[in-house]
């Protein structure tokens, strides 16, 4: 399982649509384990997708496809833009 974060640009100063989580889950229910929307991130919205995948690259590609499907099929998301879809990499501190 991988955590992939979508960074989304809203069409102005708007809140994320109520359908966002469900639209992302429904885009690939066999891949999406959990969706978390981080509403306090500004100016862009961050959405965490927990995805079943066999590699980091596969997870990032799946996240982009999931967004594209949700964006195309959920009318309230049509004006939102994907800025990036990536696994957040954090430096490892040995101390």
C-alpha positions in Angstrom: 0.0 0.0 0.0 1.2 3.5 -0.8 0.1 7.0 0.3 -0.1 9.3 -2.7 -0.9 12.9 -2.3 -2.9 14.8 -4.9 -2.3 18.6 -4.9 -5.4 20.2 -6.4 -5.9 23.8 -7.6 -9.5 25.1 -6.9 -11.3 27.4 -9.4 -11.0 30.4 -7.1 -11.6 30.6 -3.4 -14.0 27.7 -3.0 -14.3 24.7 -0.7 -13.9 21.2 -2.0 -17.1 19.6 -3.2 -18.8 17.2 -0.9 -18.6 14.5 -3.6 -14.8 14.6 -3.7 -14.0 11.6 -1.5 -16.7 9.4 -3.0 -15.8 10.3 -6.6 -12.1 9.4 -6.0 -13.0 6.1 -4.3 -15.5 5.2 -7.0 -13.0 5.9 -9.7 -11.1 2.7 -8.7 -12.7 0.9 -5.7 -10.4 -2.1 -6.1 -7.3 0.2 -5.7 -8.4 3.0 -3.4 -8.3 1.9 0.3 -8.9 5.3 1.9 -9.3 9.0 1.0 -8.4 11.8 3.3 -9.1 15.5 2.4 -6.9 18.1 4.1 -9.0 21.2 4.0 -6.6 23.5 5.8 -4.0 23.5 3.1 -4.0 26.8 1.1 -3.9 27.9 -1.6 -4.1 24.3 -2.9 -6.1 21.4 -1.6 -4.2 18.3 -0.6 -5.9 14.9 -0.8 -4.3 11.7 0.5 -5.0 8.5 -1.3 -4.1 5.2 0.2 -3.7 2.9 -2.7 -3.1 -0.8 -3.3 -0.2 -1.0 -5.7 3.0 -3.0 -6.2 5.4 -0.1 -6.6 5.7 3.6 -6.0 5.6 4.4 -9.7 2.5 2.3 -10.2 0.8 4.1 -7.2 1.6 7.5 -8.7 0.3 6.6 -12.1 -2.9 5.1 -10.6 -3.5 8.3 -8.6 -3.3 10.4 -11.7 -5.8 8.1 -13.5 -8.1 8.1 -10.5 -8.1 11.9 -10.5 -8.7 12.0 -14.3 -11.7 9.7 -13.9 -13.1 11.6 -11.0 -12.6 14.9 -12.7 -14.3 13.7 -15.8 -17.3 12.1 -14.1 -18.0 14.4 -11.2 -19.4 17.7 -12.4 -18.4 19.7 -9.3 -14.8 18.7 -9.9 -14.7 19.7 -13.5 -13.1 23.1 -12.8 -10.5 21.8 -10.4 -6.9 21.1 -11.7 -4.4 18.5 -10.7 -1.0 20.1 -9.9 0.8 17.0 -8.9 0.3 13.4 -7.7 3.2 12.0 -5.8 4.3 9.9 -2.9 5.5 12.3 -0.2 9.2 11.4 0.5 10.5 12.5 3.9 14.1 12.6 4.8 15.2 9.9 7.3 16.9 11.2 10.4 19.2 8.6 12.0 19.6 10.5 15.2 
